[in-house]
Amino acid sequence: MPKHVRHKVRRVAQRGHYDAPTIHAILDAGWVAHVSFADPAGQPFVIPMLYAREGESIYLHGSIASRLMKTVGEGIATCLCVTHVDGLVLARSHFHHSMNYRSVVAFGKAVAVVDPTEKAAIFARFVDALIPGRAAESRPADKNELAATALLRFTIEDASAKVRSGGPKDDPADRDLAVWSGVVPISPHYAEPVAADDAAPGVPVPGSVQRLFATGAEKERAA
């Protein structure tokens, strides 16, 4: 890889990954991307946004009045980042405390998606990105909702992942200190679902939510 490409991991370079399966897996495990851009006056912004990935495209949606949707949709250079924190790494010294994490930084440009049929299909993809199977259980977006929402297709031009795993990297001189060191794992946990205040009585918890809990229970048993 060329030395000065924009997506090259420079700090602790051995943690860098550039293969599509690693990058896609990290993106698919998340919901929120921090999207950075500069407006025409040069003022930088970073905005957290829900996203969904399809191939090398990342879809972002927001209000048609959104500054980000208008500015980024003009095709300016844009960068987005997704991060997962997997554990607290506690070392014997303050200096070596850290975190286990997975992150992706992607560079590219975005264009507006305007075809109503395509927008409706991508909105369904957004819903299923939150909970697989949920789109089929709920009402699709209508023409007014489609008209009120802007949708961008961000194409990944360059991307890199950075991953830290494992225990603390203590100095050899500190290993005899009577200080606990190790990792405190962090994993997502879903609480019991709470029905809406105006929910119709007797409507059961849908299959998508039941599968979500079943998957979470399997992961906990495997941990």
C-alpha positions in Angstrom: 0.0 0.0 0.0 1.4 3.5 -0.9 2.8 5.3 2.1 0.6 8.4 2.0 -2.9 7.1 1.0 -5.6 8.8 3.1 -7.0 5.6 4.6 -3.7 4.1 5.7 -3.5 3.3 9.5 -0.3 5.0 10.7 -0.5 4.8 14.5 -0.1 1.1 15.6 -0.2 0.1 12.0 -0.4 -3.6 12.7 -4.0 -3.1 13.9 -5.0 -1.8 10.5 -7.2 -4.0 8.2 -8.1 -3.2 4.6 -10.0 -6.2 3.4 -13.7 -5.9 2.5 -15.0 -8.7 4.8 -13.5 -7.1 7.9 -14.7 -3.6 7.0 -18.2 -4.8 6.0 -18.6 -6.9 9.2 -17.8 -3.8 11.4 -20.1 -1.6 9.5 -23.0 -4.2 9.6 -22.6 -4.5 13.3 -23.4 -0.9 13.9 -26.2 1.6 13.6 -24.7 5.0 14.0 -22.0 6.6 11.8 -20.3 9.9 12.6 -20.3 11.8 9.2 -17.8 14.6 8.7 -17.8 17.3 6.0 -17.0 21.0 5.5 -19.6 23.5 4.3 -18.8 25.9 1.4 -17.3 28.4 3.9 -14.9 25.8 5.2 -16.6 25.2 8.5 -16.2 21.5 9.5 -19.1 19.5 11.0 -19.4 16.0 12.4 -23.0 14.6 12.7 -24.1 11.2 14.1 -26.5 9.5 11.7 -28.3 6.2 11.3 -27.0 4.3 8.3 -27.5 1.0 6.3 -24.9 -0.7 4.0 -25.5 -2.4 0.7 -22.3 -3.6 -1.0 -19.9 -0.6 -1.3 -22.7 1.9 -0.6 -23.7 3.4 2.7 -27.1 5.0 2.9 -27.9 8.0 5.0 -31.2 9.6 5.5 -32.5 12.8 7.1 -34.9 15.8 6.6 -34.9 17.5 3.3 -34.1 20.7 5.3 -30.9 19.1 6.7 -27.7 21.1 6.0 -25.8 17.8 5.9 -28.1 16.2 3.4 -28.0 19.3 1.1 -24.2 19.8 1.4 -23.0 16.2 1.3 -25.5 15.4 -1.5 -23.7 17.9 -3.8 -20.9 15.3 -4.0 -18.3 17.0 -1.8 -15.5 14.9 -0.2 -16.9 13.2 2.9 -15.6 11.0 5.6 -17.5 8.7 8.0 -16.5 6.6 11.0 -18.2 3.7 12.9 -16.8 2.5 16.2 -17.6 -0.4 18.6 -16.1 -0.6 22.1 -15.7 -4.2 23.1 -14.0 -4.0 26.4 -12.1 -1.9 29.0 -8.5 -2.9 29.2 -7.1 -2.3 32.7 -3.4 -2.3 33.1 -1.1 -2.1 36.1 0.0 1.4 35.1 -2.1 4.4 34.1 -0.2 4.7 30.8 -1.2 1.3 29.5 -5.0 1.5 30.2 -6.8 1.1 26.9 -9.9 -0.3 25.2 -10.6 -3.1 22.9 -12.5 -1.8 19.9 -13.4 -2.2 16.2 -13.6 0.8 14.0 -13.9 1.8 10.3 -13.0 5.1 8.7 -14.4 5.4 5.1 -13.8 8.1 2.5 -16.0 8.9 -0.5 -18.7 11.1 -2.0 -22.5 10.9 -1.9 -25.3 11.5 -4.3 -29.0 12.0 -3.6 -31.4 9.1 -4.3 -34.6 10.6 -5.7 -36.5 7.7 -7.3 -39.5 7.0 -5.0 -39.5 3.2 -5.6 -35.8 3.0 -4.8 -36.2 5.2 -1.8 -39.0 3.1 -0.4 -36.9 -0.1 -0.8 -33.9 1.5 0.9 -36.1 2.7 3.8 -37.1 -0.9 4.3 -33.5 -1.8 4.3 -32.9 0.8 7.1 -35.6 -0.8 9.2 -34.2 -4.3 8.7 -30.7 -3.0 9.6 -32.1 -2.1 13.0 -34.0 -5.4 13.5 -33.9 -8.0 10.8 -37.4 -8.9 9.6 -39.0 -5.8 11.0 -39.8 -4.2 7.6 -42.2 -6.9 6.7 -44.1 -6.4 10.0 -44.7 -2.7 9.6 -46.1 -0.2 7.1 -43.9 1.0 4.2 -43.2 4.7 3.8 -46.0 6.6 2.0 -45.5 9.2 -0.7 -45.6 12.1 1.7 -43.0 10.5 4.0 -40.8 9.8 1.0 -41.1 13.4 -0.2 -40.2 14.8 3.2 -37.1 12.7 3.6 -33.8 13.1 1.8 -31.7 10.0 1.1 -28.0 9.8 0.2 -25.9 7.0 -1.3 -22.4 7.4 0.0 -20.0 5.3 -2.1 -16.9 3.9 -0.3 -13.8 4.9 -2.3 -11.3 4.1 0.4 -11.7 2.5 3.8 -9.7 1.0 6.6 -10.6 -0.8 9.8 -8.6 -0.7 13.0 -9.1 -3.4 15.7 -7.6 -3.8 19.1 -8.2 -7.1 21.0 -6.6 -9.0 23.9 -5.2 -8.0 27.3 -3.1 -5.1 28.6 0.4 -4.5 27.4 2.1 -3.9 30.7 5.8 -3.1 31.0 7.8 -6.1 32.1 9.0 -4.1 35.1 5.4 -3.7 36.3 4.3 -7.4 36.1 5.1 -8.1 39.7 3.0 -5.2 41.0 0.1 -6.3 43.2 -2.4 -4.5 40.9 -5.2 -6.4 39.2 -5.0 -6.2 35.4 -7.2 -7.6 32.7 -10.2 -6.9 30.4 -13.8 -6.0 31.3 -15.8 -7.2 28.2 -18.6 -5.0 26.9 -21.4 -6.5 24.8 -24.9 -5.2 23.7 -27.8 -6.2 25.9 -31.5 -5.8 25.1 -34.0 -5.2 27.9 -37.6 -6.4 27.9 -39.6 -4.6 25.1 -42.0 -2.0 26.3 -45.2 -1.5 24.3 -46.2 2.0 23.1 -48.6 3.8 25.4 -51.2 3.8 22.7 -50.6 0.2 21.5 -53.7 -1.8 20.7 -54.3 -4.4 23.4 -53.5 -8.0 22.7 -51.0 -7.4 19.9 -48.2 -9.9 20.5 -44.5 -9.1 20.5 -43.5 -9.6 16.8 -41.2 -12.3 15.5 -38.4 -9.9 14.7 -38.1 -8.9 18.4 -38.5 -12.5 19.6 -35.6 -13.5 17.3 -33.5 -10.6 18.6 -33.9 -12.0 22.1 -33.2 -15.5 21.0 -30.0 -14.5 19.2 -28.9 -12.5 22.3 -29.5 -15.5 24.5 -27.4 -17.7 22.2 -24.5 -15.2 22.3 -24.6 -15.0 26.1 -24.6 -18.8 26.4 -21.6 -19.0 24.0 -19.7 -16.3 25.9 
